[in-house]
Amino acid sequence: MKLKGPLLFSIEFVLAFAFFTSQAEEIAASANTYSAPSATATSQTRFVIDYSLRLNMNRNSGHSSQMHFLGFDFFRNFSIDGKDVGALLVQPYLIRAVRLNPHPGLFDDPDDTAIQFRNVYFRFAPLFEGRAQISLGHVELPYGLEREYETNATLRQFGNAWDAGQKVDWGVAIDGYTANLKYDVSLTRGSGNEWRDDDDPYLLTARVGTRLDNWYALGLTVVKGELWSPTGHTNERERVAVDARIEYHRWGFLGQYSRGKNNDVSARRSVVEVNWNYGYDEWVIYAQGYHCELGTEADNQSTVSLGLRFEPNNKFAFEMDYTADNSNFGRQKRKLLRGQIRLRI
């Protein structure tokens, strides 16, 4: 879908959002009073309209861009005769890019509209006395620090798509506890947002680590697969990553290091973060550093980022961050200032 003009698109988007907003309470109310066909079946339902506006400014080039996200978050828990059956989570989003250059593969050009699936899966009831649980659908890959932190739809990210090829993928995942360890394993299609089976891609992602409810956490992640490519030939992806977290009062110290290869090219990446939070994560301030290498040490990207997030409740969030490159794989360095407002109704 091509841009008809920034002003015209903004008017269309505002009108669409106003319509969804006016209908949200009625939809949520009807969802909450829905009765399953079986008189013995009960459920719990959540329906939320989710809208975000993200503004980007590259201070080196003076180029600005926008991203609009409009979708919904639907959750439904099912039980029969008081026994848990499972839960369904559906999160589709319509994303509009305006002057977004460079742009990710989700878009065909800098001004485009695409549908993105975040989490879309059915999570079955726990098995083996609560020690394991299976999810089927579009699942989040259990990679490193991302397994513990919820960064979907936020500016704060750990950049795992650089290592695993994508952040979410179509397939099956199982997670649970054994002794004092937390484990997560997923076997997915290896094609990301859409189901693609050209040349039979796949992705195996497995993480084992300490329990997440301690003041510290350690994890080991392994990735092996063949990622789908629009060229018709899959790309080999291998990674081994270690991650760690330490919490001290309101401070958090995070680190992650990975190495492996993309086809025959060696790849290495390190991430460090220091954060400070106030309240129940109402305020979060963080500083991040990234360093990525492909092939040789000279072919690298080194980046620092400072960010702030204010989320007084689950209906509103405001974020800002500033990212600067020390190197960028030989391309133009970025000094990127971003801001985002998110509303959930």
C-alpha positions as CSV (number, residue, x, y, z in Angstrom):
1,M,0.0,0.0,0.0
2,K,1.5,3.3,-1.0
3,L,1.3,6.6,0.9
4,K,-1.4,8.9,-0.5
5,G,0.1,11.9,1.3
6,P,1.2,12.3,4.9
7,L,-1.7,14.6,5.7
8,L,-4.4,12.4,4.1
9,F,-3.0,9.3,5.8
10,S,-3.0,11.1,9.2
11,I,-6.6,12.1,8.8
12,E,-7.6,8.5,7.8
13,F,-5.6,7.1,10.7
14,V,-7.1,9.4,13.3
15,L,-10.6,8.6,12.0
16,A,-10.0,4.9,12.1
17,F,-8.5,5.2,15.6
18,A,-11.5,7.3,16.8
19,F,-13.9,4.6,15.5
20,F,-12.0,1.8,17.2
21,T,-11.9,3.9,20.4
22,S,-15.7,4.5,20.4
23,Q,-16.3,0.8,19.9
24,A,-13.7,-0.5,22.4
25,E,-15.9,-0.5,25.5
26,E,-18.8,-2.1,23.7
27,I,-16.6,-4.8,22.3
28,A,-14.9,-5.5,25.6
29,A,-18.2,-5.7,27.4
30,S,-19.7,-8.1,24.9
31,A,-16.5,-10.2,25.1
32,N,-16.6,-10.4,28.8
33,T,-20.3,-11.5,28.8
34,Y,-19.7,-14.2,26.1
35,S,-21.0,-17.6,27.1
36,A,-19.3,-20.7,25.6
37,P,-21.6,-23.2,23.9
38,S,-21.1,-25.8,26.7
39,A,-22.8,-25.0,29.9
40,T,-19.9,-26.4,31.8
41,A,-17.3,-24.2,30.1
42,T,-16.1,-20.9,31.6
43,S,-13.6,-18.3,30.4
44,Q,-11.9,-15.0,31.1
45,T,-11.5,-12.5,28.4
46,R,-9.4,-9.3,27.7
47,F,-9.8,-7.1,24.6
48,V,-7.7,-3.9,24.3
49,I,-7.2,-1.5,21.4
50,D,-3.5,-0.7,21.2
51,Y,-2.2,2.4,19.3
52,S,1.4,3.8,19.2
53,L,3.0,6.8,17.4
54,R,6.8,6.7,17.0
55,L,8.8,9.7,15.7
56,N,12.4,9.3,14.5
57,M,14.9,12.0,13.8
58,N,18.4,11.3,12.4
59,R,20.4,14.2,13.6
60,N,23.3,13.5,11.3
61,S,21.2,13.6,8.1
62,G,18.3,15.7,9.3
63,H,16.0,13.0,8.0
64,S,12.8,12.4,10.0
65,S,10.3,9.5,9.8
66,Q,7.2,8.1,11.5
67,M,5.7,4.8,12.4
68,H,2.1,4.2,13.4
69,F,0.9,1.0,15.1
70,L,-2.8,0.2,15.4
71,G,-3.9,-3.2,16.6
72,F,-5.6,-5.1,19.3
73,D,-4.6,-7.4,22.2
74,F,-7.0,-10.3,22.7
75,F,-6.6,-12.8,25.5
76,R,-9.0,-15.5,26.4
77,N,-8.6,-18.2,29.1
78,F,-10.6,-21.4,28.8
79,S,-11.6,-23.8,31.5
80,I,-14.2,-26.6,31.7
81,D,-15.8,-27.6,35.0
82,G,-13.2,-25.5,36.8
83,K,-10.3,-27.2,35.1
84,D,-7.8,-25.1,33.1
85,V,-7.8,-26.0,29.3
86,G,-5.5,-23.2,28.0
87,A,-5.4,-19.6,26.8
88,L,-5.5,-17.9,23.5
89,L,-3.4,-14.7,22.8
90,V,-3.9,-12.8,19.5
91,Q,-2.0,-9.6,18.8
92,P,-2.2,-8.5,15.1
93,Y,-1.1,-4.9,14.2
94,L,-1.4,-2.7,11.2
95,I,1.8,-0.7,10.8
96,R,2.3,2.4,8.7
97,A,5.8,3.6,7.8
98,V,6.2,7.2,6.7
99,R,9.6,8.2,5.1
100,L,11.2,5.3,6.9
101,N,14.6,4.9,5.2
102,P,16.3,2.5,5.7
103,H,13.3,0.3,6.3
104,P,13.1,-3.3,7.6
105,G,12.0,-6.2,5.3
106,L,8.5,-6.0,6.6
107,F,8.0,-3.0,4.2
108,D,8.5,-2.8,0.5
109,D,9.6,0.8,0.5
110,P,10.0,3.8,2.9
111,D,6.2,4.7,2.6
112,D,4.3,1.5,3.1
113,T,1.7,-0.3,5.2
114,A,2.1,-3.9,6.5
115,I,0.4,-6.3,8.9
116,Q,2.6,-7.6,11.7
117,F,1.9,-10.5,14.0
118,R,3.3,-10.3,17.5
119,N,2.2,-13.0,19.8
120,V,-0.5,-15.2,18.2
121,Y,-0.7,-18.5,20.0
122,F,-2.7,-21.0,22.0
123,R,-1.0,-21.9,25.3
124,F,-2.1,-25.3,26.6
125,A,-2.7,-25.9,30.3
126,P,0.4,-26.9,32.3
127,L,1.6,-30.5,32.2
128,F,3.5,-32.7,34.6
129,E,2.2,-31.0,37.8
130,G,2.9,-27.6,36.4
131,R,6.5,-28.2,35.4
132,A,5.9,-27.7,31.6
133,Q,3.7,-25.8,29.2
134,I,3.3,-25.9,25.4
135,S,2.5,-23.0,23.1
136,L,1.5,-23.3,19.5
137,G,1.4,-20.5,17.0
138,H,3.4,-17.3,16.4
139,V,5.6,-17.5,19.5
140,E,8.4,-15.4,20.9
141,L,11.9,-17.0,20.6
142,P,13.4,-17.7,24.0
143,Y,16.7,-15.9,23.3
144,G,18.8,-14.4,26.1
145,L,17.7,-11.4,28.0
146,E,14.5,-11.1,26.0
147,R,13.1,-14.2,27.7
148,E,12.9,-12.3,31.0
149,Y,12.0,-8.8,29.8
150,E,8.9,-7.7,27.9
151,T,10.1,-5.2,25.2
152,N,7.4,-5.7,22.6
153,A,6.1,-2.4,21.2
154,T,8.8,-0.4,23.2
155,L,11.9,1.5,22.2
156,R,14.0,-0.5,24.6
157,Q,15.3,-3.6,22.8
158,F,18.1,-6.1,23.1
159,G,18.4,-6.6,19.3
160,N,18.0,-10.3,19.3
161,A,16.8,-10.4,15.7
162,W,20.4,-9.7,14.7
163,D,21.4,-13.0,16.2
164,A,18.4,-15.4,15.8
165,G,17.1,-13.8,12.6
166,Q,13.8,-12.8,14.1
167,K,12.2,-12.1,17.4
168,V,9.0,-14.1,16.9
169,D,8.3,-17.0,14.5
170,W,5.6,-19.6,13.6
171,G,5.9,-23.0,15.4
172,V,5.8,-24.7,18.8
173,A,7.4,-23.9,22.1
174,I,7.7,-25.6,25.4
175,D,8.9,-24.0,28.7
176,G,9.0,-25.0,32.3
177,Y,11.1,-25.7,35.4
178,T,13.3,-28.5,36.5
179,A,15.0,-28.4,39.9
180,N,16.3,-24.8,40.1
181,L,16.5,-24.3,36.4
182,K,14.2,-22.6,33.9
183,Y,14.2,-24.1,30.4
184,D,12.6,-22.9,27.1
185,V,12.8,-24.7,23.7
186,S,11.1,-23.7,20.4
187,L,11.0,-25.3,17.0
188,T,9.8,-22.8,14.4
189,R,9.5,-22.2,10.7
190,G,12.4,-19.8,10.4
191,S,10.5,-17.2,8.3
192,G,9.4,-14.6,10.9
193,N,6.2,-12.6,10.4
194,E,4.8,-14.8,7.6
195,W,4.7,-18.6,7.1
196,R,7.2,-19.3,4.3
197,D,8.4,-22.8,3.5
198,D,10.5,-22.3,0.3
199,D,13.6,-24.5,0.6
200,D,12.3,-25.9,4.0
201,P,13.6,-23.3,6.5
202,Y,13.6,-24.0,10.3
203,L,14.9,-22.6,13.5
204,L,15.7,-24.4,16.8
205,T,16.1,-22.1,19.8
206,A,16.8,-23.4,23.3
207,R,17.6,-21.6,26.5
208,V,18.4,-22.9,30.0
209,G,19.0,-20.7,33.0
210,T,18.5,-20.0,36.6
211,R,15.0,-19.2,38.0
212,L,13.9,-15.7,37.1
213,D,12.6,-14.7,40.5
214,N,16.0,-14.3,42.1
215,W,18.1,-11.1,42.4
216,Y,20.4,-12.6,39.8
217,A,20.0,-14.7,36.7
218,L,22.3,-16.6,34.3
219,G,21.3,-18.1,31.0
220,L,22.7,-20.1,28.1
221,T,21.0,-20.0,24.6
222,V,21.7,-22.1,21.5
223,V,20.4,-21.4,18.0
224,K,20.6,-23.6,15.0
225,G,18.7,-23.3,11.8
226,E,18.2,-22.3,8.1
227,L,16.4,-19.0,7.8
228,W,14.0,-18.2,4.9
229,S,15.2,-15.7,2.3
230,P,13.3,-14.1,-0.5
231,T,16.1,-15.2,-2.8
232,G,14.7,-18.8,-2.6
233,H,17.7,-20.1,-0.7
234,T,17.9,-20.4,3.0
235,N,20.6,-18.8,5.1
236,E,22.4,-20.8,7.8
237,R,22.3,-19.4,11.3
238,E,24.2,-20.6,14.4
239,R,24.6,-18.9,17.7
240,V,25.7,-19.7,21.3
241,A,24.9,-16.9,23.8
242,V,25.3,-16.3,27.5
243,D,23.3,-13.7,29.4
244,A,23.4,-12.4,33.0
245,R,21.4,-10.1,35.3
246,I,22.1,-8.6,38.7
247,E,19.7,-6.4,40.7
248,Y,20.7,-4.2,43.5
249,H,18.0,-2.0,45.1
250,R,16.6,0.0,42.2
251,W,19.5,-0.7,39.9
252,G,19.8,-3.4,37.3
253,F,23.0,-4.6,35.5
254,L,22.5,-6.7,32.4
255,G,24.9,-8.4,29.9
256,Q,24.7,-10.7,26.9
257,Y,27.4,-12.1,24.6
258,S,26.9,-14.3,21.5
259,R,29.0,-15.8,18.8
260,G,28.4,-18.0,15.9
261,K,28.0,-17.6,12.1
262,N,25.7,-16.4,9.3
263,N,26.4,-19.0,6.6
264,D,30.2,-19.0,6.5
265,V,30.7,-15.6,8.1
266,S,31.6,-15.4,11.8
267,A,29.4,-13.2,13.9
268,R,29.9,-11.8,17.4
269,R,27.8,-9.4,19.5
270,S,27.8,-8.1,23.0
271,V,25.2,-6.1,24.9
272,V,25.4,-4.3,28.2
273,E,22.8,-2.3,30.1
274,V,22.6,-0.4,33.3
275,N,19.0,0.7,34.4
276,W,17.3,2.4,37.2
277,N,13.6,2.0,38.0
278,Y,11.2,3.8,40.3
279,G,7.9,2.5,41.7
280,Y,6.7,-0.7,40.0
281,D,8.7,0.1,36.9
282,E,6.7,3.3,36.5
283,W,9.9,5.1,35.6
284,V,12.8,3.3,33.9
285,I,16.0,5.0,32.8
286,Y,18.6,2.9,31.0
287,A,21.9,3.1,29.2
288,Q,22.9,0.4,26.7
289,G,26.0,-0.4,24.7
290,Y,26.1,-2.7,21.6
291,H,29.1,-4.1,19.7
292,C,28.6,-6.3,16.7
293,E,31.2,-7.9,14.4
294,L,30.8,-9.7,11.1
295,G,33.8,-11.6,9.7
296,T,36.6,-9.4,10.9
297,E,37.0,-6.9,13.8
298,A,37.2,-4.1,11.2
299,D,33.7,-4.9,10.0
300,N,31.7,-3.8,13.0
301,Q,29.0,-1.7,14.5
302,S,29.4,0.0,17.9
303,T,26.5,1.9,19.4
304,V,25.5,3.5,22.7
305,S,21.9,4.4,23.7
306,L,20.2,6.3,26.5
307,G,16.5,5.8,27.1
308,L,13.7,6.8,29.4
309,R,10.2,5.2,29.8
310,F,7.3,6.5,31.8
311,E,4.4,4.2,32.3
312,P,2.1,5.2,35.1
313,N,-0.5,2.5,34.2
314,N,-1.2,-0.1,31.6
315,K,-3.2,2.4,29.5
316,F,-0.5,5.0,28.7
317,A,3.3,5.0,28.1
318,F,5.7,7.6,27.0
319,E,9.3,6.9,25.8
320,M,12.4,8.7,24.5
321,D,15.8,7.4,23.5
322,Y,19.0,8.7,21.9
323,T,21.3,6.4,19.9
324,A,24.7,7.2,18.5
325,D,27.0,5.1,16.4
326,N,30.8,5.0,16.9
327,S,30.9,2.7,13.8
328,N,28.2,1.3,11.5
329,F,29.6,-1.4,9.2
330,G,31.3,1.2,7.0
331,R,28.0,3.0,6.4
332,Q,26.9,6.5,7.5
333,K,26.9,6.8,11.3
334,R,23.6,7.6,13.0
335,K,22.6,10.0,15.7
336,L,19.0,9.0,16.2
337,L,16.5,10.7,18.5
338,R,13.2,8.8,18.9
339,G,10.0,9.4,20.9
340,Q,6.9,7.2,21.3
341,I,3.5,7.5,22.8
342,R,1.4,4.4,23.4
343,L,-2.3,4.2,24.3
344,R,-4.2,1.1,25.3
345,I,-8.0,1.3,25.6
